[in-house]
Amino acid sequence: MITEPADRPGPAAPPTPPTPPVRPARIDPLPLERWTPELRGLLAGSAKDGPGRVNLFGTLAHHPELARAWLSLARVLTHDGTLSARRRELVVLRTAHRRGGSFVYDRHGAVAADAGLDSREVAATALPLGAHPWAEDELALLEAADALAAGESLSQPLWDRLAAFLRSDQLIELLILAGQCATMCATLGALRTPPDGGRTFPG
């Protein structure tokens, strides 16, 4: 009987995937002491929005007037909007996923439980839509987020599905919410704004 040598090498281990390069922020967030009092007040007043906003606010602090306007819009959409928190977060998460906005996706994924999304549903916002049994209204919202993130117009059949459960003001808010989220993803991605706790952005 022929036996294999004891020191015969086993199968080769699979190669380790390369670590993505780490790139510095293109515009460093300003430290808190250099923010305007109004911007510091906006951060304090939005504490219930969860963690992960300091570097976002610090980056916008380079342009105080624009920061005030942009964050005021975000506050309306988040706190005074007509869409339910669950529907809002579904649109934000799906838009951030489709736009490659890791900063926005990670921050909203961390607080989505407060809007009624469990971890399985959060994960499903980054999967093909058929991979999760979404309710019909939520599926329509996610399809709308996909179309808007791709710069497409909403088809009439999809619009009709949305209009079956959303009022006129909610339809308008849906479009502005998706657009504001896409703008945030593009801006923070181009600036390489790091998540709180770090000064670098993964490549």
C-alpha positions as CSV (number, residue, x, y, z in Angstrom):
1,M,0.0,0.0,0.0
2,I,1.3,3.4,-0.9
3,T,1.0,6.1,1.7
4,E,1.2,9.8,1.3
5,P,4.2,11.6,2.8
6,A,3.4,13.1,6.2
7,D,4.7,16.5,5.1
8,R,2.7,16.6,1.9
9,P,1.3,20.2,1.7
10,G,-2.5,20.5,1.9
11,P,-4.6,22.6,-0.4
12,A,-3.6,26.2,-0.7
13,A,-5.5,28.7,1.5
14,P,-7.7,31.1,-0.4
15,P,-6.1,34.5,-1.0
16,T,-6.8,37.2,1.5
17,P,-8.8,40.0,-0.2
18,P,-6.8,43.2,-0.3
19,T,-7.6,45.9,2.3
20,P,-9.1,48.9,0.6
21,P,-6.8,51.9,0.8
22,V,-7.5,54.5,3.4
23,R,-7.8,58.1,2.1
24,P,-7.7,61.3,4.1
25,A,-10.7,63.6,4.2
26,R,-10.4,66.2,1.5
27,I,-11.7,68.9,3.8
28,D,-11.2,68.1,7.5
29,P,-14.2,68.7,9.7
30,L,-13.8,71.8,11.9
31,P,-13.5,71.2,15.7
32,L,-16.5,72.1,17.8
33,E,-15.0,75.3,19.1
34,R,-14.8,76.8,15.6
35,W,-18.5,76.2,14.8
36,T,-21.0,79.0,14.9
37,P,-23.2,79.1,18.0
38,E,-26.2,78.3,15.7
39,L,-24.6,75.2,14.4
40,R,-23.7,74.0,17.9
41,G,-27.3,74.6,18.8
42,L,-28.5,72.5,15.8
43,L,-26.3,69.6,16.9
44,A,-27.5,69.8,20.5
45,G,-31.2,70.1,19.4
46,S,-30.9,67.0,17.2
47,A,-29.5,64.7,19.8
48,K,-32.4,62.3,19.4
49,D,-31.2,61.6,15.8
50,G,-28.5,59.4,17.3
51,P,-24.7,59.4,17.1
52,G,-22.5,59.9,14.1
53,R,-23.3,63.5,13.2
54,V,-20.2,65.4,14.5
55,N,-18.0,65.1,11.5
56,L,-21.0,65.8,9.2
57,F,-21.7,69.0,11.1
58,G,-18.0,69.9,11.3
59,T,-17.6,69.6,7.6
60,L,-20.6,71.8,6.9
61,A,-19.3,74.3,9.4
62,H,-16.9,75.5,6.7
63,H,-20.0,77.1,5.1
64,P,-22.2,78.2,8.0
65,E,-25.0,79.7,5.9
66,L,-25.3,76.7,3.7
67,A,-25.1,74.5,6.8
68,R,-28.0,76.2,8.3
69,A,-30.2,75.9,5.2
70,W,-29.2,72.2,4.5
71,L,-29.6,71.1,8.1
72,S,-32.9,73.0,8.4
73,L,-34.2,71.0,5.5
74,A,-32.9,67.8,7.0
75,R,-34.6,68.6,10.3
76,V,-38.0,69.2,8.6
77,L,-37.7,65.9,6.7
78,T,-36.7,64.0,9.9
79,H,-38.9,65.6,12.6
80,D,-41.7,67.5,10.8
81,G,-42.2,65.3,7.8
82,T,-45.5,63.7,6.8
83,L,-44.0,60.3,6.0
84,S,-43.8,57.8,8.9
85,A,-40.4,57.2,10.4
86,R,-40.3,53.6,9.0
87,R,-41.1,54.7,5.5
88,R,-38.6,57.6,5.7
89,E,-35.8,55.3,6.9
90,L,-36.5,52.7,4.1
91,V,-36.1,55.4,1.5
92,V,-33.0,56.8,3.1
93,L,-31.3,53.4,3.5
94,R,-32.2,52.3,0.0
95,T,-31.1,55.6,-1.6
96,A,-27.8,55.5,0.4
97,H,-27.1,51.9,-0.7
98,R,-27.8,52.7,-4.4
99,R,-25.7,55.8,-4.3
100,G,-22.8,54.1,-2.5
101,G,-23.2,56.5,0.5
102,S,-21.6,54.4,3.3
103,F,-21.5,57.4,5.7
104,V,-25.3,57.9,5.4
105,Y,-26.1,54.2,5.2
106,D,-24.1,53.2,8.3
107,R,-25.5,56.1,10.4
108,H,-29.1,55.5,9.5
109,G,-28.7,51.7,9.8
110,A,-27.5,52.2,13.4
111,V,-30.7,54.1,14.4
112,A,-33.2,52.3,12.2
113,A,-34.6,50.3,15.1
114,D,-36.2,53.5,16.5
115,A,-38.2,53.6,13.3
116,G,-39.4,50.0,13.6
117,L,-36.9,48.3,11.3
118,D,-35.2,45.1,12.6
119,S,-31.7,44.1,11.6
120,R,-33.0,41.7,9.0
121,E,-35.0,44.4,7.3
122,V,-32.1,46.9,7.4
123,A,-29.8,44.3,5.8
124,A,-32.5,43.7,3.1
125,T,-32.4,47.3,2.0
126,A,-29.0,46.5,0.5
127,L,-30.2,43.3,-1.3
128,P,-32.2,42.7,-4.5
129,L,-35.8,43.7,-3.7
130,G,-37.0,40.2,-4.4
131,A,-34.8,38.8,-1.6
132,H,-37.2,40.0,1.1
133,P,-41.0,39.8,1.5
134,W,-41.6,43.5,1.6
135,A,-45.2,44.7,2.0
136,E,-46.6,46.2,-1.2
137,D,-46.4,49.8,-0.1
138,E,-42.8,49.4,1.1
139,L,-41.8,47.7,-2.1
140,A,-43.2,50.6,-4.1
141,L,-41.2,53.0,-1.9
142,L,-38.0,51.0,-2.5
143,E,-38.6,50.8,-6.2
144,A,-39.1,54.6,-6.3
145,A,-35.8,55.1,-4.4
146,D,-34.0,52.9,-6.9
147,A,-35.4,54.8,-9.9
148,L,-34.6,58.2,-8.3
149,A,-31.1,57.2,-7.3
150,A,-30.5,56.2,-10.9
151,G,-31.7,59.6,-12.1
152,E,-34.8,58.1,-13.7
153,S,-38.3,59.4,-13.8
154,L,-41.0,57.4,-12.0
155,S,-43.1,55.4,-14.4
156,Q,-46.8,56.0,-14.4
157,P,-47.6,52.5,-13.0
158,L,-45.2,53.1,-10.1
159,W,-46.6,56.6,-9.5
160,D,-50.1,55.2,-9.4
161,R,-49.0,52.5,-6.8
162,L,-47.4,55.2,-4.7
163,A,-50.4,57.5,-5.0
164,A,-52.7,54.7,-3.8
165,F,-51.3,55.1,-0.2
166,L,-49.5,58.5,-0.1
167,R,-51.2,61.9,-0.1
168,S,-50.0,64.7,-2.4
169,D,-47.8,66.3,0.3
170,Q,-46.3,62.9,1.1
171,L,-45.5,62.2,-2.6
172,I,-43.7,65.6,-2.8
173,E,-41.8,64.8,0.4
174,L,-40.8,61.4,-0.9
175,L,-39.1,63.0,-3.9
176,I,-37.4,65.7,-1.9
177,L,-36.2,63.1,0.7
178,A,-34.7,60.9,-1.9
179,G,-33.0,63.9,-3.6
180,Q,-31.7,65.3,-0.3
181,C,-30.3,61.9,0.6
182,A,-28.6,61.5,-2.8
183,T,-27.0,64.9,-2.5
184,M,-25.8,64.1,1.0
185,C,-24.2,60.8,-0.2
186,A,-22.5,62.5,-3.2
187,T,-21.2,65.4,-1.1
188,L,-19.8,63.3,1.8
189,G,-18.4,60.7,-0.6
190,A,-16.6,63.3,-2.7
191,L,-15.3,65.0,0.4
192,R,-14.4,61.7,2.0
193,T,-15.9,62.8,5.2
194,P,-14.9,60.2,7.8
195,P,-17.3,58.7,10.3
196,D,-17.0,60.0,13.9
197,G,-14.0,58.6,15.7
198,G,-11.7,58.6,12.7
199,R,-10.1,61.1,10.3
200,T,-9.9,58.8,7.3
201,F,-12.3,57.4,4.7
202,P,-12.0,53.9,3.4
203,G,-11.3,53.6,-0.3
